[in-house]
Amino acid sequence: MSETARPAGPPAPRPLAAAGSLGADGAPGSGDAERTRQLLADALPAVWLVLLAALLGPLWRWPPPDLPPPPVTFFSPRAYPEALAAHTHLGMVYVTSPAQLRDSLAVARRHGSRLQLDFSTVLLQDRAPARIDRRYRDALGQWHTKSFAPLPEGKLKDVPADDALALRMASYWPVLQAYRAQVDTLFLIDEPYMHGVSHDELGRAASRVRSLMLQHGLRRVQLGVVFSGAMFDAGFARHVADGAHALADEVERYHQRAQREADPQHAAWAARFARERLTTYDLAGNLYAGGGIPREFDVVAYNLYTATLLQDAVHRRTLAWFAELGASPACQPFKGSDLRDWRQRLSFYRDGPVQADQAGDRRLLAAVFRCKTESVHALLQAQPARPGRRFQLWGESSANGFLEFDARGHVDAEQPELLVAARVDDEVARTLAFLGRHADFYRAGLVFFVYDDTVDPSIGLHIQGASHMPAVMARVFRAAGKAPP
């Protein structure tokens, strides 16, 4: 390479102010001032980019890699037992009295856990039968009056006035203050829209309780709400309301036909139905179907169990509705179907001796699970965002949806316990896998229903919990990730 072809070296640094360019007062001359302004103008975009990168960088990497996994636990209605606290960082219980609340919080303190507390039984009052709408709508849109009076202690509830609500909470504040480090979230009204509580009443209750929390120094405690399915979505809520009307209409048509034909079994059925029945009959015409999530809530959860889809007639066409929604490819096999159509494909809904088809059942139940969870997840994501809000998933660990039934859906007297437990374990595994795929969304964790045996008093239903199924317990405790002390 010749001397003339040698590349030039880097240019000499350019001084901001040349010698002799200062004025009498020491200020830069006009040429230097112009160059300085230009340099600053040229540098300003780069400065802004650096600042924005510093501020927004964590969002680009959301969730940050050092975030702990979402907590996994069981709902244990009566108390937070030692056996559960030893394995979980989080628990959830119904609150029934200050003493019961104190006992559960004391267990949480001993084990370094926190509790989510459901105050539904404390805050709500049963809706007076006179205030329950007895009308229902038939398939042609015509309105009729139900033959059976509302149950005196059903699922329809009202939120008391603000003063009465404060009075109901008064005896709990000293306990909550004493154990404030163990209190994670207050859940005020379980499945509010299914209980007939409106969006505005739900928001009013949250605002009032928030005000009381602040008065008692509980600033870091959050407010939560659990919805039944996607009742926060107005379209889904209308679908459920239509299902409740259809069930009421079916009951009434049978009742009237049996009376006309003097059916000898009708009197016994009517007597039983008058005192004990699925609450959907009374809910028809009284559900809140407007949807929406009040801004006051920090934690939003939902549940939609396979047992509900298998057993509750109000959901006979829910999978078909999800198929029309189009949010999950897993829903396509259920397009246009009825619960009765695909339930017949499960080997544990048949007459006669147990003839398990575990592989076939597993494939169908996996499709049901994907359809419902992916569809509700999509509807939840479509809700208006609120800064700081966290979401929670509820999963199924009860045996009730996986027992042996006859073709009409009645529980068989004899049950293959190991086979039932295996079905429950499969469902738990599906739920944990779904949480793993969406851990960045469900930061408030996963609650399995239910830990120990319990009873739904509204319909006298005995619910078989997971505590007697060792494989299920081991799987959930591994996911909870808390070694016993």
C-alpha positions as CSV (number, residue, x, y, z in Angstrom):
1,M,0.0,0.0,0.0
2,S,1.5,3.4,-1.0
3,E,1.9,6.3,1.3
4,T,-0.8,8.3,-0.5
5,A,-3.3,5.4,-0.2
6,R,-2.9,5.0,3.6
7,P,-6.2,5.5,5.4
8,A,-6.5,8.8,7.3
9,G,-6.4,8.6,11.1
10,P,-9.2,9.7,13.4
11,P,-9.9,13.5,13.2
12,A,-8.5,15.6,16.0
13,P,-11.0,16.4,18.8
14,R,-12.9,19.5,18.1
15,P,-12.7,22.1,21.0
16,L,-16.0,23.5,22.2
17,A,-14.4,27.0,22.5
18,A,-11.3,28.1,20.6
19,A,-8.7,30.2,22.3
20,G,-9.5,34.0,22.3
21,S,-13.3,33.4,21.7
22,L,-14.4,34.5,25.2
23,G,-16.0,37.9,25.6
24,A,-15.1,40.5,28.1
25,D,-17.6,39.0,30.7
26,G,-16.2,35.4,30.2
27,A,-19.2,34.2,28.2
28,P,-18.8,32.2,25.1
29,G,-18.8,34.1,21.9
30,S,-21.9,33.8,19.6
31,G,-20.3,31.1,17.4
32,D,-19.5,28.9,20.4
33,A,-22.9,29.4,21.9
34,E,-24.5,28.2,18.6
35,R,-22.2,25.2,18.5
36,T,-23.1,24.3,22.2
37,R,-26.8,24.6,21.5
38,Q,-26.4,22.3,18.5
39,L,-24.4,19.7,20.4
40,L,-27.1,19.7,23.1
41,A,-29.9,19.4,20.6
42,D,-28.1,16.5,18.9
43,A,-27.5,14.8,22.2
44,L,-31.0,15.2,23.5
45,P,-32.7,12.3,21.7
46,A,-29.9,9.9,22.8
47,V,-30.4,11.1,26.4
48,W,-34.1,10.4,26.2
49,L,-33.5,7.0,24.8
50,V,-31.2,6.1,27.7
51,L,-33.8,7.4,30.2
52,L,-36.6,5.5,28.5
53,A,-34.5,2.3,28.4
54,A,-33.9,2.6,32.1
55,L,-37.5,3.1,32.9
56,L,-39.1,0.7,30.5
57,G,-36.4,-2.0,30.4
58,P,-38.1,-4.1,33.2
59,L,-41.3,-4.1,31.3
60,W,-39.7,-5.5,28.2
61,R,-38.4,-8.4,30.2
62,W,-41.7,-9.0,32.1
63,P,-42.0,-11.0,34.2
64,P,-38.5,-10.2,35.7
65,P,-36.5,-13.5,36.0
66,D,-36.2,-13.2,39.7
67,L,-39.9,-13.2,40.4
68,P,-41.0,-16.1,42.6
69,P,-43.4,-18.6,41.0
70,P,-47.1,-17.9,41.7
71,P,-48.3,-19.5,44.9
72,V,-50.2,-22.8,44.9
73,T,-52.5,-23.8,47.7
74,F,-55.9,-25.3,48.7
75,F,-59.1,-23.7,49.7
76,S,-59.8,-25.0,53.2
77,P,-63.2,-23.5,54.2
78,R,-63.3,-24.1,57.9
79,A,-59.7,-23.3,58.9
80,Y,-56.0,-23.2,57.9
81,P,-54.8,-26.5,59.3
82,E,-51.2,-27.2,60.4
83,A,-50.9,-30.0,57.9
84,L,-51.6,-27.6,55.1
85,A,-49.7,-24.6,56.5
86,A,-46.5,-26.7,56.7
87,H,-46.5,-27.1,52.9
88,T,-48.0,-23.8,51.5
89,H,-47.0,-20.2,51.5
90,L,-50.6,-19.1,51.1
91,G,-53.9,-20.4,52.4
92,M,-57.6,-19.4,51.9
93,V,-60.5,-19.9,54.4
94,Y,-64.0,-18.7,55.0
95,V,-64.3,-16.3,57.9
96,T,-67.1,-17.2,60.3
97,S,-66.1,-15.6,63.6
98,P,-63.3,-13.5,65.1
99,A,-62.1,-16.5,67.1
100,Q,-62.0,-18.8,64.0
101,L,-60.1,-16.0,62.1
102,R,-57.6,-15.6,64.9
103,D,-56.9,-19.4,65.1
104,S,-56.2,-19.6,61.3
105,L,-54.0,-16.5,61.3
106,A,-52.0,-17.8,64.3
107,V,-51.3,-21.0,62.3
108,A,-50.2,-18.9,59.4
109,R,-47.8,-16.9,61.6
110,R,-46.2,-20.0,63.0
111,H,-45.5,-21.3,59.6
112,G,-44.6,-18.1,57.9
113,S,-47.6,-18.1,55.6
114,R,-50.2,-15.6,54.5
115,L,-54.0,-16.0,54.2
116,Q,-56.7,-15.0,51.8
117,L,-59.9,-14.5,53.7
118,D,-63.4,-14.9,52.3
119,F,-65.8,-12.6,54.2
120,S,-68.9,-13.7,52.2
121,T,-70.7,-15.2,55.2
122,V,-69.9,-12.2,57.4
123,L,-70.9,-9.4,54.9
124,L,-73.9,-10.8,53.0
125,Q,-77.5,-11.3,54.0
126,D,-80.0,-13.7,52.5
127,R,-82.3,-12.0,50.0
128,A,-85.8,-12.0,51.4
129,P,-88.1,-14.3,49.5
130,A,-90.5,-11.5,48.8
131,R,-87.7,-9.7,46.9
132,I,-86.8,-12.7,44.7
133,D,-88.3,-12.5,41.2
134,R,-90.4,-15.6,40.5
135,R,-90.7,-15.1,36.8
136,Y,-88.9,-17.1,34.2
137,R,-88.8,-17.0,30.4
138,D,-89.6,-19.9,28.0
139,A,-87.9,-20.7,24.8
140,L,-90.2,-18.4,22.9
141,G,-89.4,-15.4,25.1
142,Q,-92.7,-15.5,27.0
143,W,-92.7,-14.9,30.7
144,H,-94.3,-17.2,33.3
145,T,-94.4,-17.5,37.1
146,K,-92.7,-20.3,38.9
147,S,-94.8,-22.7,40.8
148,F,-92.4,-23.2,43.7
149,A,-91.7,-20.5,46.3
150,P,-88.0,-19.5,46.7
151,L,-85.9,-21.5,49.2
152,P,-85.6,-19.5,52.5
153,E,-81.8,-19.9,52.5
154,G,-80.7,-19.9,48.9
155,K,-77.8,-18.4,47.1
156,L,-79.4,-15.1,46.3
157,K,-77.8,-12.4,48.5
158,D,-77.9,-8.7,49.2
159,V,-75.1,-6.3,50.4
160,P,-76.2,-4.5,53.6
161,A,-76.2,-0.7,53.7
162,D,-72.9,1.0,54.5
163,D,-73.5,1.4,58.2
164,A,-74.7,-2.2,58.6
165,L,-71.7,-3.4,56.6
166,A,-69.3,-1.5,58.9
167,L,-71.1,-3.0,61.9
168,R,-70.7,-6.5,60.6
169,M,-66.9,-6.0,60.2
170,A,-66.3,-4.2,63.5
171,S,-65.3,-7.1,65.6
172,Y,-62.8,-8.4,63.0
173,W,-60.5,-5.3,62.7
174,P,-58.6,-6.0,66.0
175,V,-57.8,-9.5,64.8
176,L,-56.7,-8.3,61.4
177,Q,-54.6,-5.6,62.9
178,A,-52.9,-8.0,65.3
179,Y,-52.0,-10.3,62.4
180,R,-51.6,-7.8,59.6
181,A,-48.4,-9.5,58.4
182,Q,-50.3,-12.7,57.7
183,V,-53.2,-11.0,55.9
184,D,-52.9,-11.2,52.1
185,T,-56.3,-10.4,50.5
186,L,-59.9,-10.0,51.7
187,F,-62.4,-11.6,49.4
188,L,-65.7,-9.9,50.0
189,I,-68.4,-11.7,48.0
190,D,-68.0,-15.2,46.5
191,E,-69.4,-15.5,42.9
192,P,-71.2,-12.2,43.2
193,Y,-73.1,-12.1,39.9
194,M,-74.3,-15.7,40.4
195,H,-75.7,-14.6,43.8
196,G,-77.6,-11.7,42.2
197,V,-75.3,-9.0,43.5
198,S,-74.9,-6.3,40.8
199,H,-71.7,-4.6,39.5
200,D,-72.6,-1.4,41.4
201,E,-73.4,-3.1,44.7
202,L,-70.2,-5.1,44.4
203,G,-68.2,-1.9,43.8
204,R,-70.0,-0.2,46.7
205,A,-69.1,-3.0,49.1
206,A,-65.4,-2.8,48.0
207,S,-65.3,0.9,48.4
208,R,-66.7,0.8,51.9
209,V,-64.4,-2.0,53.1
210,R,-61.4,-0.3,51.5
211,S,-62.3,2.9,53.5
212,L,-62.5,0.8,56.7
213,M,-59.2,-0.9,56.0
214,L,-57.5,2.4,55.6
215,Q,-59.0,3.7,58.9
216,H,-57.5,0.6,60.6
217,G,-54.1,0.9,59.1
218,L,-54.4,-2.1,56.7
219,R,-53.0,-0.3,53.7
220,R,-51.1,-3.2,52.2
221,V,-54.1,-5.6,52.4
222,Q,-55.7,-6.2,49.0
223,L,-59.3,-6.7,48.0
224,G,-60.3,-9.7,45.9
225,V,-63.3,-11.2,44.1
226,V,-63.9,-14.7,42.6
227,F,-66.3,-15.0,39.7
228,S,-68.2,-18.1,38.6
229,G,-66.8,-18.9,35.2
230,A,-66.6,-15.8,33.0
231,M,-69.5,-14.0,34.6
232,F,-67.4,-10.8,34.4
233,D,-68.1,-10.9,30.6
234,A,-71.6,-9.7,29.7
235,G,-72.0,-12.2,26.8
236,F,-71.1,-15.2,28.9
237,A,-73.3,-13.9,31.8
238,R,-76.3,-13.7,29.4
239,H,-75.6,-17.2,28.2
240,V,-75.7,-18.5,31.8
241,A,-78.9,-16.5,32.5
242,D,-80.5,-18.1,29.4
243,G,-79.5,-21.5,30.7
244,A,-81.1,-20.8,34.1
245,H,-84.3,-19.8,32.4
246,A,-84.2,-23.0,30.3
247,L,-83.8,-25.1,33.4
248,A,-86.7,-23.4,35.2
249,D,-88.9,-23.9,32.1
250,E,-88.0,-27.6,31.9
251,V,-88.9,-28.0,35.6
252,E,-92.2,-26.2,35.1
253,R,-93.2,-28.2,32.0
254,Y,-92.5,-31.5,33.8
255,H,-94.4,-30.3,36.9
256,Q,-97.5,-29.2,34.9
257,R,-97.5,-32.3,32.7
258,A,-97.1,-34.7,35.7
259,Q,-100.0,-32.9,37.4
260,R,-102.3,-33.3,34.3
261,E,-101.4,-37.0,33.9
262,A,-101.7,-37.7,37.6
263,D,-98.2,-39.3,37.6
264,P,-97.9,-41.4,40.8
265,Q,-94.3,-40.3,41.4
266,H,-95.0,-36.6,41.1
267,A,-96.2,-35.9,44.6
268,A,-93.0,-37.3,46.2
269,W,-90.8,-35.4,43.6
270,A,-92.7,-32.1,44.2
271,A,-92.3,-32.4,48.0
272,R,-88.6,-33.0,47.7
273,F,-88.1,-30.3,45.1
274,A,-89.9,-27.8,47.3
275,R,-87.4,-28.1,50.1
276,E,-84.1,-29.3,48.4
277,R,-83.1,-28.5,44.8
278,L,-80.4,-27.0,42.6
279,T,-80.4,-23.3,43.3
280,T,-80.5,-22.6,39.6
281,Y,-84.3,-22.7,39.7
282,D,-84.4,-19.7,42.0
283,L,-81.5,-17.9,40.3
284,A,-83.5,-17.8,37.0
285,G,-84.5,-14.2,36.5
286,N,-82.3,-13.0,39.4
287,L,-78.7,-13.4,38.1
288,Y,-76.8,-10.2,37.3
289,A,-75.9,-10.5,33.6
290,G,-74.3,-7.1,33.0
291,G,-70.7,-8.2,33.5
292,G,-67.7,-6.0,34.3
293,I,-65.1,-5.9,37.1
294,P,-65.3,-2.9,39.5
295,R,-62.0,-1.0,39.6
296,E,-61.8,-1.3,43.4
297,F,-60.5,-4.9,43.2
298,D,-56.8,-5.7,43.3
299,V,-57.1,-9.5,42.8
300,V,-59.5,-11.1,40.3
301,A,-60.1,-14.8,40.2
302,Y,-62.5,-17.2,38.5
303,N,-63.6,-20.9,38.8
304,L,-65.2,-23.1,36.3
305,Y,-64.9,-26.8,37.4
306,T,-65.3,-29.8,35.2
307,A,-67.8,-31.1,37.8
308,T,-69.9,-28.0,37.1
309,L,-69.9,-28.5,33.4
310,L,-70.7,-32.2,33.8
311,Q,-73.5,-31.8,36.4
312,D,-75.1,-28.3,36.3
313,A,-77.8,-28.1,33.6
314,V,-77.3,-24.4,33.3
315,H,-74.0,-25.2,31.5
316,R,-75.5,-27.8,29.1
317,R,-74.4,-25.7,26.1
318,T,-71.5,-23.8,27.6
319,L,-68.8,-25.7,25.7
320,A,-70.8,-25.1,22.5
321,W,-70.9,-21.4,23.4
322,F,-67.1,-21.4,23.9
323,A,-66.8,-23.1,20.4
324,E,-68.7,-20.2,18.9
325,L,-66.4,-17.7,20.7
326,G,-63.5,-19.3,18.9
327,A,-60.8,-18.6,21.5
328,S,-59.6,-22.1,21.7
329,P,-59.2,-24.8,19.0
330,A,-59.9,-27.4,21.6
331,C,-63.5,-26.2,21.6
332,Q,-64.3,-27.1,18.0
333,P,-65.4,-30.8,18.7
334,F,-68.1,-29.3,21.0
335,K,-69.6,-27.0,18.4
336,G,-73.4,-27.3,18.5
337,S,-73.3,-30.0,21.1
338,D,-75.2,-30.5,24.4
339,L,-73.7,-31.7,27.7
340,R,-75.8,-34.9,27.3
341,D,-74.2,-35.6,23.9
342,W,-70.6,-35.7,25.0
343,R,-71.1,-36.9,28.6
344,Q,-72.2,-40.2,27.1
345,R,-68.7,-40.7,25.8
346,L,-67.2,-40.8,29.3
347,S,-66.9,-44.4,30.7
348,F,-67.9,-43.3,34.2
349,Y,-71.3,-42.1,33.1
350,R,-72.8,-45.5,32.2
351,D,-75.1,-48.0,33.7
352,G,-73.8,-51.4,35.0
353,P,-70.4,-52.4,36.4
354,V,-67.3,-50.2,36.2
355,Q,-65.8,-50.5,32.7
356,A,-63.1,-47.8,32.8
357,D,-61.7,-46.4,29.6
358,Q,-58.9,-44.3,31.2
359,A,-57.3,-43.3,27.9
360,G,-60.5,-42.3,26.2
361,D,-61.7,-40.4,29.3
362,R,-58.4,-38.7,29.6
363,R,-58.5,-37.4,26.0
364,L,-62.0,-36.1,26.4
365,L,-61.5,-34.5,29.8
366,A,-58.3,-32.9,28.5
367,A,-60.2,-31.3,25.6
368,V,-62.9,-30.1,28.0
369,F,-60.2,-28.6,30.2
370,R,-58.4,-26.8,27.4
371,C,-61.7,-25.5,26.0
372,K,-62.9,-24.0,29.2
373,T,-59.7,-22.6,30.5
374,E,-58.4,-21.1,27.3
375,S,-61.8,-19.5,26.6
376,V,-62.2,-17.9,30.0
377,H,-58.6,-16.9,30.0
378,A,-59.2,-15.0,26.7
379,L,-62.2,-13.3,28.0
380,L,-60.3,-12.3,31.1
381,Q,-57.5,-10.8,29.1
382,A,-60.1,-8.8,27.1
383,Q,-61.3,-7.0,30.2
384,P,-60.2,-3.3,30.6
385,A,-56.7,-3.2,32.3
386,R,-56.2,-1.7,35.7
387,P,-52.6,-0.9,36.9
388,G,-51.5,-3.2,39.7
389,R,-54.3,-5.7,39.4
390,R,-53.3,-9.4,39.7
391,F,-55.2,-12.5,38.5
392,Q,-55.8,-15.8,40.2
393,L,-56.8,-19.2,38.9
394,W,-59.0,-21.7,40.7
395,G,-58.6,-25.4,40.0
396,E,-60.5,-28.6,40.9
397,S,-59.2,-31.2,43.4
398,S,-62.6,-32.5,44.6
399,A,-63.7,-36.0,43.6
400,N,-67.3,-35.0,42.9
401,G,-66.9,-34.5,39.2
402,F,-65.0,-37.8,38.7
403,L,-67.1,-40.3,40.5
404,E,-68.9,-43.2,38.9
405,F,-72.4,-42.2,37.8
406,D,-75.3,-44.0,36.0
407,A,-76.4,-42.8,32.6
408,R,-78.8,-40.2,34.2
409,G,-76.1,-38.6,36.3
410,H,-76.9,-40.2,39.6
411,V,-73.9,-41.2,41.8
412,D,-73.3,-45.0,42.1
413,A,-73.3,-46.5,45.6
414,E,-70.0,-48.2,45.2
415,Q,-67.0,-46.2,44.1
416,P,-63.5,-47.3,42.8
417,E,-61.5,-45.0,45.0
418,L,-58.1,-45.4,43.3
419,L,-59.6,-44.9,39.9
420,V,-61.5,-41.8,41.0
421,A,-58.3,-40.4,42.6
422,A,-56.4,-41.0,39.4
423,R,-59.0,-38.9,37.5
424,V,-58.6,-36.1,40.1
425,D,-54.8,-36.3,39.8
426,D,-55.1,-35.9,36.0
427,E,-57.2,-32.8,36.4
428,V,-54.8,-31.3,39.0
429,A,-51.8,-32.0,36.6
430,R,-53.7,-30.2,33.8
431,T,-54.3,-27.2,36.0
432,L,-50.7,-27.0,37.2
433,A,-49.5,-27.2,33.6
434,F,-51.9,-24.4,32.5
435,L,-50.6,-22.3,35.4
436,G,-47.0,-23.0,34.2
437,R,-47.9,-21.7,30.7
438,H,-49.5,-18.6,32.0
439,A,-47.5,-17.9,35.2
440,D,-46.9,-14.3,34.1
441,F,-50.6,-13.6,34.0
442,Y,-51.8,-15.5,37.2
443,R,-49.4,-13.8,39.5
444,A,-51.8,-14.2,42.4
445,G,-51.5,-17.9,42.1
446,L,-53.6,-21.0,42.0
447,V,-56.2,-22.2,44.6
448,F,-57.5,-25.8,44.5
449,F,-61.0,-26.6,45.6
450,V,-61.1,-28.2,48.1
451,Y,-58.6,-29.5,50.7
452,D,-60.8,-31.4,53.1
453,D,-64.4,-32.8,52.8
454,T,-67.0,-30.1,53.1
455,V,-70.7,-29.6,52.5
456,D,-72.6,-27.2,50.3
457,P,-75.5,-26.4,52.7
458,S,-77.7,-24.8,50.0
459,I,-78.3,-28.2,48.3
460,G,-77.0,-30.6,51.0
461,L,-74.2,-31.8,48.8
462,H,-71.2,-33.6,50.4
463,I,-68.0,-32.5,48.6
464,Q,-65.1,-34.9,48.7
465,G,-61.8,-33.1,49.2
466,A,-58.3,-33.9,48.2
467,S,-56.9,-34.6,51.7
468,H,-57.6,-38.4,51.4
469,M,-55.9,-38.7,48.0
470,P,-52.1,-39.0,48.6
471,A,-51.0,-38.6,45.0
472,V,-53.0,-35.4,44.6
473,M,-51.7,-34.0,47.8
474,A,-48.1,-34.8,46.9
475,R,-48.4,-33.2,43.5
476,V,-49.9,-30.0,44.8
477,F,-47.4,-29.8,47.7
478,R,-44.5,-30.2,45.2
479,A,-45.9,-27.4,43.2
480,A,-46.3,-25.2,46.3
481,G,-42.6,-25.6,46.9
482,K,-42.5,-25.2,50.6
483,A,-40.5,-27.8,52.6
484,P,-42.1,-28.9,55.9
485,P,-40.4,-27.2,58.9
